[in-house]
């Protein structure tokens, strides 16, 4: 089962390296960015922007016209990044997936030329 997941999910992943060390990754499923994570050593160096640009480029190549993602209200750094990249807040709702008691923000961005 794990092999099936890896085979199916791996094409959606991008990894960022600095001096041979992985410092970040992002992944998507179709037009939804499932995750974007950057280690402290990669922050404020354009790593997250580069990963997002790569994910968006792959979406465009697949003919996807709308990118979407979610973050939590406490994560102000990610909110600032997504807004700077042209994402627009479209909804807020309780985090029911993880039942964390937090509020989730959904962002979307047109990928049309």
N, C-alpha and C positions, 0 to 999 in steps of 0.2 A: 504494500500500500504506500509506504514512504517513497519508494522508487517512482511510482506513478505520479505522486504529488510533485516530486522534484522535477521529473521530466516535463510535466505540464507547466509548472510555475517558473522554472529557471529562465526561459526566454524573456520573462517580464522583469527580471532583476538587472540592475546596474550596480557596479561597485566602483568606489573611488579609492585610489591608493596615493600615498605620499611616501616617497623613498622606500617603496616596497612593502609598506604597511597599509592594510585596509583601514581607512578612516571614515568610511561612510558607505551606505547603500540605500537604494530605493527600489521599490517594485510596484508594478501595476498589474491590474487584471482588466483587459480591454481599456476602457476610458477612465477607470478609477484608480487613483494612486493609493495603494494599500498601505505603504509605509515609506518614510523618509527619515533616516537617522544618520547623524554625523557625530563622530567622537569629538571630544573637547579639542583635540589637536587640530581638527579640521574646521572648527568654527571661525567665522569672520574671515574666511579665506576664499569664499566663492564656491565651496564644495557643494552645498545644498543647491545653489543656483545651477551649477553645472549638472548635477544629477537630475533636477527638474527639467532642464532643457533637453537632456537626453531622453527622459521618459516621454516628454511632450513630442519630441521628434519621432519617436517610435509610434506614438499614437497617430500622428499625422500620416506616417507611412502606411499605417493600417487603415486609413480612411476614417478615423474617428474625429468627429467634429467638435466634441465637447469633453473637456477633462473635468473630473470631479475629485474631491478629496474631503477628508474630515480631520478636524483637530479638536482639542478640548479648550474650553474657555480659559483655563489656567495657563495655557501654553502661548504666552504673548509673543514670544520670539517667532514661533511658526506662523502665527497670525500676521505679523508684520511682513514676513517673507512672502507669504501667499498674496497678500494685498499688493506688495511691490512688484510681484510677477504678473499682476493683472487679474488675479482671481477675485471674484465677487461673492460676498456672503449671501447665501440664498435661504438658509434655514438654521434654526437652533432647536435642539430637542434633547431630552434626557438620554444619557448613555445607557441604552437597554442591552446592548450587545455584551458588555462587561459588567453591567449592573453596579457601576462604580459610584453612583450618586452624583456624577459630574454632568455637565452640560456639553454636548457636542455641537460644533459649528460645521456646517457643510458649505464648501466653497465650490464654485464652478468657473470655468474659463472657456471661451470659444477658441477653438483651434483653427477656425477658418482663416484662409489667407487674407 
